Each structure stands twice: as C-alpha cells, then as structure tokens.
C-alpha cells in the first residue's frame, strides 16, 4: 500500500498539508468541499504537490516535518516542482 503527503491550495495560494492512503479519493473530497474545516473554509482544491511513501510512519513523519516549516519553505518546495501551481490532479 502507498501513502501520500499532499499539498492542496486555494486560488489565492492558501495551503493545506495532509496525508492519505488514497490520493485520488482525498483530492476529490477536497474539490467537492466534502472535507469540513480549514480546506472547505479556504477552498483549498488544487493538488499542487505530493510525495509517495511505502511506510505510513515515514509519511506521517514527513507530514509533521512539512507542517513545522515556515510558509516560505513550503512555497519554495511547491515551486521547485510545480512553479505555476498547476492542479496536478488534472494531468
């Protein structure tokens, strides 16, 4: 089984970092506004970054690490792989 660290963003670049074992389903839930709370409030619907892991412990550790970073580091990470903040779920 695979586990994913993902970042979804709003049109105004508000970002949310999460972890899941079903990226396709989770991104769909964000896009449809089915995830109550932060992502629904700020309309974080574009998948702008993701990493895949085989081990849940590694995925959770990476999520914790990224959430501890300052915003500019998170933005740098996204822009290194996705400079135009395109929705990766549309590819």
PASE-82133 format. One record per atom (N, C-alpha, C): residue in three letters; atom name; x, y, z. Coordinates in pm, whole numbers, m for minus. Each point is the difference from the previous one (the first is absolute). Last residue first. Example, Ala and Ser with C-alpha at 12.3 -4.5 7.8 and 13.67 -1.06 7.14 Angstrom:
BEGIN
(SER; N; (1285; m225; 708));
(SER; CA; (82; 119; 6));
(SER; C; (m77; 109; 73));
(ALA; N; (29; m572; m7));
(ALA; CA; (m89; 119; 0));
(ALA; C; (90; 120; 0));
***
This chain:
BEGIN
(UNK; N; (m378; 1617; m1452));
(UNK; CA; (91; m61; m98));
(UNK; C; (m35; m144; m26));
(UNK; N; (m204; 304; 328));
(UNK; CA; (m59; 10; m133));
(UNK; C; (86; m66; m107));
(UNK; N; (117; 56; 467));
(UNK; CA; (m103; m104; m12));
(UNK; C; (m66; 1; m138));
(UNK; N; (329; 323; 152));
(UNK; CA; (60; m126; m43));
(UNK; C; (m105; m109; m17));
(UNK; N; (m13; 548; m32));
(UNK; CA; (m71; m108; 69));
(UNK; C; (50; m134; m55));
(UNK; N; (311; 451; 11));
(UNK; CA; (m104; m67; m77));
(UNK; C; (m63; m112; 82));
(UNK; N; (358; 362; 82));
(UNK; CA; (m107; m43; 92));
(UNK; C; (m116; m62; m78));
(UNK; N; (441; 151; m167));
(UNK; CA; (m122; 74; m36));
(UNK; C; (m119; m37; 88));
(UNK; N; (440; m209; 49));
(UNK; CA; (17; 145; 9));
(UNK; C; (m126; 82; m32));
(UNK; N; (145; m489; 167));
(UNK; CA; (m122; 45; m67));
(UNK; C; (m3; 153; 1));
(UNK; N; (365; m243; 194));
(UNK; CA; (m57; m107; m81));
(UNK; C; (m118; 44; m85));
(UNK; N; (230; 308; 285));
(UNK; CA; (111; m77; m56));
(UNK; C; (m52; m107; m97));
(UNK; N; (m299; 263; 261));
(UNK; CA; (45; 65; m123));
(UNK; C; (120; m68; m63));
(UNK; N; (m180; m160; 420));
(UNK; CA; (m102; m8; m106));
(UNK; C; (57; 52; m131));
(UNK; N; (273; 54; 374));
(UNK; CA; (m14; m142; m34));
(UNK; C; (m100; m18; m114));
(UNK; N; (48; 432; 181));
(UNK; CA; (119; m38; m77));
(UNK; C; (m8; m146; m45));
(UNK; N; (m333; 154; 292));
(UNK; CA; (m18; 59; m133));
(UNK; C; (118; m37; m89));
(UNK; N; (32; m124; 446));
(UNK; CA; (m105; m79; m64));
(UNK; C; (m22; 50; m144));
(UNK; N; (289; 247; 269));
(UNK; CA; (62; m129; m36));
(UNK; C; (m100; m91; m70));
(UNK; N; (m150; 416; 171));
(UNK; CA; (87; 21; m116));
(UNK; C; (69; m129; m44));
(UNK; N; (m279; 7; 399));
(UNK; CA; (m73; 4; m127));
(UNK; C; (93; 13; m120));
(UNK; N; (194; m236; 434));
(UNK; CA; (m55; 133; m26));
(UNK; C; (m65; m2; m139));
(UNK; N; (40; m469; 266));
(UNK; CA; (75; 98; m78));
(UNK; C; (m72; 135; m4));
(UNK; N; (m171; m413; 198));
(UNK; CA; (83; 81; 88));
(UNK; C; (81; 107; m73));
(UNK; N; (m274; m327; m224));
(UNK; CA; (m89; 90; 75));
(UNK; C; (79; 91; 94));
(UNK; N; (232; m337; m239));
(UNK; CA; (m46; 108; m89));
(UNK; C; (m90; 99; 73));
(UNK; N; (147; m383; 240));
(UNK; CA; (112; 86; m35));
(UNK; C; (m46; 118; m84));
(UNK; N; (m315; m333; 102));
(UNK; CA; (34; 78; 119));
(UNK; C; (113; 98; m30));
(UNK; N; (m107; m307; m333));
(UNK; CA; (m110; 95; 16));
(UNK; C; (29; 93; 118));
(UNK; N; (294; m357; m65));
(UNK; CA; (20; 105; m101));
(UNK; C; (m110; 106; 10));
(UNK; N; (m39; m378; 275));
(UNK; CA; (116; 80; 44));
(UNK; C; (25; 116; m97));
(UNK; N; (m331; m315; m111));
(UNK; CA; (m44; 85; 111));
(UNK; C; (113; 89; 51));
(UNK; N; (100; m317; m335));
(UNK; CA; (m91; 102; m52));
(UNK; C; (m45; 96; 110));
(UNK; N; (263; m373; 119));
(UNK; CA; (80; 99; m74));
(UNK; C; (m89; 112; m52));
(UNK; N; (m215; m359; 207));
(UNK; CA; (78; 74; 100));
(UNK; C; (86; 108; m67));
(UNK; N; (m250; m306; m268));
(UNK; CA; (m83; 104; 61));
(UNK; C; (78; 82; 101));
(UNK; N; (204; m252; m441));
(UNK; CA; (m14; m20; 145));
(UNK; C; (m77; 116; 62));
(UNK; N; (114; m18; m463));
(UNK; CA; (m45; m137; 21));
(UNK; C; (m32; m26; 147));
(UNK; N; (m23; 481; m299));
(UNK; CA; (77; m80; 95));
(UNK; C; (m60; m140; 10));
(UNK; N; (m4; 505; m317));
(UNK; CA; (m51; m135; 27));
(UNK; C; (96; m76; 91));
(UNK; N; (m152; 549; m117));
(UNK; CA; (110; m95; 14));
(UNK; C; (m62; m134; 35));
(UNK; N; (m165; 523; m221));
(UNK; CA; (m20; m128; 66));
(UNK; C; (128; m79; 5));
(UNK; N; (m277; 516; m149));
(UNK; CA; (123; m74; 35));
(UNK; C; (m38; m132; 65));
(UNK; N; (m329; 310; m165));
(UNK; CA; (118; 68; m54));
(UNK; C; (132; m71; 31));
(UNK; N; (m576; m36; m41));
(UNK; CA; (114; m80; 44));
(UNK; C; (125; 61; m63));
(UNK; N; (m476; 257; 115));
(UNK; CA; (99; m39; m102));
(UNK; C; (112; m82; 62));
(UNK; N; (m368; 203; 251));
(UNK; CA; (m52; m103; m90));
(UNK; C; (99; m48; m105));
(UNK; N; (m141; 320; 456));
(UNK; CA; (124; m63; m44));
(UNK; C; (m38; m122; m85));
(UNK; N; (m273; 369; 244));
(UNK; CA; (m15; m53; m136));
(UNK; C; (132; m52; m58));
(UNK; N; (m123; 173; 457));
(UNK; CA; (90; 77; m86));
(UNK; C; (2; m49; m145));
(UNK; N; (m286; m208; 331));
(UNK; CA; (m11; 144; 28));
(UNK; C; (82; 82; m99));
(UNK; N; (33; m472; m10));
(UNK; CA; (m130; 43; m51));
(UNK; C; (m13; 152; 16));
(UNK; N; (381; m205; 177));
(UNK; CA; (3; m6; m147));
(UNK; C; (m132; 43; m61));
(UNK; N; (39; m10; 485));
(UNK; CA; (91; 94; m65));
(UNK; C; (m11; m2; m152));
(UNK; N; (m401; m252; 219));
(UNK; CA; (110; 68; 68));
(UNK; C; (79; 91; m92));
(UNK; N; (m265; m464; m153));
(UNK; CA; (m38; 113; 86));
(UNK; C; (125; 63; 61));
(UNK; N; (m77; m277; m459));
(UNK; CA; (87; m3; 118));
(UNK; C; (m30; 125; 83));
(UNK; N; (m205; m79; m424));
(UNK; CA; (m50; m101; 94));
(UNK; C; (84; m9; 127));
(UNK; N; (18; 265; m442));
(UNK; CA; (m30; 67; 126));
(UNK; C; (m55; m94; 105));
(UNK; N; (175; m90; m459));
(UNK; CA; (m145; 5; 18));
(UNK; C; (m42; 69; 130));
(UNK; N; (462; m66; m109));
(UNK; CA; (m59; 73; m112));
(UNK; C; (m151; 19; 16));
(UNK; N; (238; m269; 314));
(UNK; CA; (35; 143; 14));
(UNK; C; (m68; 82; m109));
(UNK; N; (m50; m465; m25));
(UNK; CA; (m72; 52; 117));
(UNK; C; (30; 148; 22));
(UNK; N; (241; m226; m335));
(UNK; CA; (m140; 15; m40));
(UNK; C; (m81; 61; 115));
(UNK; N; (438; m122; 93));
(UNK; CA; (m2; 123; m80));
(UNK; C; (m143; 27; m48));
(UNK; N; (68; m401; 229));
(UNK; CA; (17; 114; 90));
(UNK; C; (m5; 132; m76));
(UNK; N; (m15; m415; m240));
(UNK; CA; (m121; 23; 78));
(UNK; C; (10; 126; 84));
(UNK; N; (386; m129; m237));
(UNK; CA; (m107; 35; m94));
(UNK; C; (m130; 32; 74));
(UNK; N; (376; m166; 246));
(UNK; CA; (15; 139; m43));
(UNK; C; (m115; 44; m91));
(UNK; N; (78; m364; 386));
(UNK; CA; (m75; 0; m126));
(UNK; C; (m5; 144; m51));
(UNK; N; (202; m109; 410));
(UNK; CA; (39; m121; m72));
(UNK; C; (m76; m13; m132));
(UNK; N; (170; 455; 302));
(UNK; CA; (m108; m91; m35));
(UNK; C; (56; m126; m62));
(UNK; N; (107; 535; 249));
(UNK; CA; (51; m134; m31));
(UNK; C; (m120; m90; m27));
(UNK; N; (116; 579; m16));
(UNK; CA; (m67; m116; 57));
(UNK; C; (70; m129; m39));
(UNK; N; (1; 593; m4));
(UNK; CA; (79; m122; m13));
(UNK; C; (m73; m113; 68));
(UNK; N; (m118; 516; m230));
(UNK; CA; (m31; m99; 102));
(UNK; C; (82; m125; m29));
(UNK; N; (m31; 577; m148));
(UNK; CA; (38; m141; m16));
(UNK; C; (m37; m84; 121));
(UNK; N; (m109; 481; m315));
(UNK; CA; (m7; m52; 137));
(UNK; C; (29; m148; m14));
(UNK; N; (m26; 302; m383));
(UNK; CA; (120; m67; 50));
(UNK; C; (2; m23; 151));
(UNK; N; (m359; 170; m309));
(UNK; CA; (86; 106; 57));
(UNK; C; (123; m56; 69));
(UNK; N; (m323; m291; m191));
(UNK; CA; (31; 92; m109));
(UNK; C; (96; 110; 48));
(UNK; N; (31; m433; 292));
(UNK; CA; (m113; 78; m50));
(UNK; C; (48; 86; m117));
(UNK; N; (214; m490; 163));
(UNK; CA; (5; 145; 11));
(UNK; C; (m128; 62; m55));
(UNK; N; (263; m494; 200));
(UNK; CA; (m105; 61; m82));
(UNK; C; (2; 150; 28));
(UNK; N; (351; m444; 68));
(UNK; CA; (m31; 140; 29));
(UNK; C; (m107; 44; m98));
(UNK; N; (202; m501; 222));
(UNK; CA; (m49; 84; m109));
(UNK; C; (m21; 142; 50));
(UNK; N; (209; m536; 92));
(UNK; CA; (m1; 134; 58));
(UNK; C; (m45; 88; m115));
(UNK; N; (m87; m548; 41));
(UNK; CA; (35; 124; m69));
(UNK; C; (m4; 119; 95));
(UNK; N; (44; m587; m51));
(UNK; CA; (m49; 112; 81));
(UNK; C; (53; 128; m63));
(UNK; N; (m88; m562; m151));
(UNK; CA; (72; 127; m5));
(UNK; C; (m69; 104; 87));
(UNK; N; (39; m575; m15));
(UNK; CA; (m85; 118; 0));
(UNK; C; (89; 124; 0));
***
